[in-house]
Amino acid sequence: MEPLLSLTYVSSATTLFDGAQLLEQLESWRPRNHRRGLTGMLLYSGGNIIQALEGPPSEVEATFETICADPRHRGVIELLREPVTERSFPDWSMGFRDVGPVDVERPDGFNPFLQERDAVPGLPAASAYRLLTLFKKSMR
């Protein structure tokens, strides 16, 4: 089995996104990440971002470098980087909160993680998941 890298970071959006913009991004990211062998979860709330990326180390590193250079992000802070033997997020997904009617539609790739009070079934107790949970609990 090929080694995997899990990398989790936080950042702030330089411009607030609405639901339609987030869906547009999700639709473009998912196929690209699939081609690169990347999975993970991105949570967005009020301009605050936390993302867990996992996959082949070279692809995770290249994607993170692109994110760090992306003018839509500021204050990028790497929280966790660790080798993993299996994926915690086998399907690419995005959760968001406070972005209007899109919350109710639950489009493909949307994850209800931020809307649920308790743990979402099927998500692991890995380090990245614990950071995502902390983000969820700390949102205002």
Disulfide bonds with the S-S distance in Angstrom:
none
